[in-house]
Amino acid sequence: MRFLLLLFFLPFALQAQNMTPERLEELIRQEADSVQTQNNMIQFKVNQSVLLCIYDANANRMRIISPIVERSALEEKDLLNALVANFHSALDVRYALSDEIIWSVYTHPLQQLSDAQVVDAIQQVYAAALTFGNTFSSTGMIFPRSVNSRRIKKERDSVRKF
């Protein structure tokens, strides 16, 4: 019985990743135009856009981020559109607010990252920053919006307000 369980779980175990900070930096160097490393932060440029990769190997976390715009320069509709995009078109990236700056953000456990996910994350963070205020998208793929927005509005309006 143990042998059968081993055979069943072996393919999943073989797919486990072991991303290291060194490999992460190597992949970023392959994708970036310029790279500067300081401790656990890698600052790099892609087509003149600044991106940062911050990682903590002990906590098994990493994030790739890009500053977009100061919050004071935005109208409320821009913030609302960013929230909608987080659901429909930002895919693996999120728009976030920190220190009064809007950021494009990708987070993931460090060790479980694959090489392809790192490259994809860089592309999505770059695209989401670039399209902020326009299509608010990290790729060409967009999850469809609700077909019955009247029903959703009615349900939303009936939700108890706190």
NORMO-V574892 format. One record per residue. RES is the residue in three letters. SS is DSSP state (@ for helix, = for strand, . for the rest). NEAR is the number of other ideal C-beta (glycine too) atoms within 10 Angstrom. D_CENTER is the distance of its C-alpha to the mean C-alpha in Angstrom with 1 decimal. Layout:
# NORMO-V574892
RES & SS & NEAR & D_CENTER
RES & SS & NEAR & D_CENTER
This chain:
# NORMO-V574892
MET & . & 5 & 41.2
ARG & @ & 6 & 39.1
PHE & @ & 7 & 39.1
LEU & @ & 8 & 37.8
LEU & @ & 9 & 34.9
LEU & @ & 10 & 34.1
LEU & @ & 9 & 34.2
PHE & @ & 9 & 31.9
PHE & @ & 10 & 29.2
LEU & @ & 10 & 29.6
PRO & @ & 8 & 27.3
PHE & @ & 8 & 24.4
ALA & @ & 8 & 25.3
LEU & @ & 7 & 25.4
GLN & . & 9 & 21.8
ALA & . & 9 & 20.5
GLN & . & 14 & 18.6
ASN & . & 9 & 19.6
MET & . & 22 & 17.1
THR & . & 14 & 18.7
PRO & @ & 16 & 18.0
GLU & @ & 8 & 20.5
ARG & @ & 15 & 18.9
LEU & @ & 20 & 15.4
GLU & @ & 17 & 17.3
GLU & @ & 12 & 19.3
LEU & @ & 21 & 16.5
ILE & @ & 22 & 15.1
ARG & @ & 13 & 18.7
GLN & @ & 12 & 19.1
GLU & @ & 16 & 16.4
ALA & . & 19 & 17.0
ASP & . & 10 & 20.1
SER & = & 11 & 20.7
VAL & = & 16 & 19.6
GLN & = & 11 & 20.8
THR & = & 14 & 20.5
GLN & = & 7 & 21.7
ASN & . & 7 & 21.8
ASN & . & 13 & 18.4
MET & = & 11 & 16.5
ILE & = & 22 & 16.1
GLN & = & 16 & 16.1
PHE & = & 21 & 16.1
LYS & = & 14 & 16.6
VAL & = & 20 & 15.7
ASN & . & 8 & 18.3
GLN & . & 7 & 19.2
SER & = & 17 & 15.7
VAL & = & 13 & 14.9
LEU & = & 24 & 11.8
LEU & = & 16 & 12.0
CYS & = & 26 & 11.2
ILE & = & 15 & 12.7
TYR & = & 23 & 13.8
ASP & = & 12 & 16.5
ALA & . & 14 & 18.3
ASN & . & 8 & 20.6
ALA & . & 9 & 18.1
ASN & . & 13 & 16.1
ARG & = & 14 & 12.8
MET & = & 24 & 10.4
ARG & = & 18 & 7.6
ILE & = & 25 & 7.0
ILE & = & 21 & 7.6
SER & = & 23 & 10.0
PRO & = & 16 & 12.7
ILE & = & 21 & 13.7
VAL & = & 14 & 16.9
GLU & = & 11 & 19.1
ARG & @ & 13 & 19.4
SER & @ & 7 & 23.1
ALA & @ & 9 & 22.8
LEU & . & 17 & 21.3
GLU & . & 9 & 23.2
GLU & @ & 7 & 22.4
LYS & @ & 8 & 21.7
ASP & @ & 17 & 18.7
LEU & @ & 14 & 17.2
LEU & @ & 10 & 18.3
ASN & @ & 19 & 16.8
ALA & @ & 22 & 13.4
LEU & @ & 13 & 13.9
VAL & @ & 14 & 15.2
ALA & @ & 22 & 12.3
ASN & @ & 16 & 9.9
PHE & @ & 10 & 12.4
HIS & @ & 15 & 13.5
SER & . & 21 & 11.6
ALA & . & 27 & 7.9
LEU & . & 19 & 7.6
ASP & . & 16 & 4.6
VAL & . & 29 & 2.7
ARG & = & 19 & 5.4
TYR & = & 23 & 8.3
ALA & = & 16 & 10.1
LEU & = & 12 & 13.6
SER & = & 11 & 14.9
ASP & . & 8 & 18.3
GLU & . & 8 & 18.8
ILE & = & 14 & 16.1
ILE & = & 23 & 13.3
TRP & = & 22 & 10.0
SER & = & 27 & 6.8
VAL & = & 20 & 4.4
TYR & = & 26 & 2.2
THR & = & 15 & 5.5
HIS & = & 19 & 8.1
PRO & . & 12 & 11.9
LEU & . & 21 & 13.2
GLN & . & 14 & 16.3
GLN & . & 13 & 14.9
LEU & . & 20 & 12.7
SER & . & 14 & 14.5
ASP & @ & 14 & 15.1
ALA & @ & 9 & 13.8
GLN & @ & 16 & 10.4
VAL & @ & 23 & 10.2
VAL & @ & 14 & 11.5
ASP & @ & 17 & 9.3
ALA & @ & 26 & 6.1
ILE & @ & 22 & 8.4
GLN & @ & 16 & 9.6
GLN & @ & 20 & 6.8
VAL & @ & 27 & 5.9
TYR & @ & 21 & 9.7
ALA & @ & 22 & 10.5
ALA & @ & 30 & 8.8
ALA & @ & 24 & 10.7
LEU & @ & 18 & 13.6
THR & @ & 18 & 14.0
PHE & . & 23 & 13.8
GLY & . & 14 & 17.3
ASN & . & 8 & 18.0
THR & . & 15 & 16.2
PHE & . & 20 & 12.9
SER & . & 20 & 11.2
SER & . & 28 & 8.6
THR & . & 16 & 11.3
GLY & . & 8 & 14.9
MET & . & 9 & 14.5
ILE & . & 15 & 14.9
PHE & . & 9 & 15.9
PRO & . & 6 & 19.4
ARG & . & 11 & 20.4
SER & . & 10 & 23.2
VAL & . & 7 & 26.6
ASN & . & 9 & 28.6
SER & @ & 10 & 27.2
ARG & @ & 8 & 30.7
ARG & @ & 10 & 30.7
ILE & @ & 12 & 27.3
LYS & @ & 11 & 28.5
LYS & @ & 10 & 31.7
GLU & @ & 10 & 30.0
ARG & @ & 9 & 27.7
ASP & @ & 8 & 30.9
SER & @ & 7 & 32.7
VAL & . & 7 & 30.2
ARG & . & 4 & 31.8
LYS & . & 4 & 30.7
PHE & . & 3 & 30.5
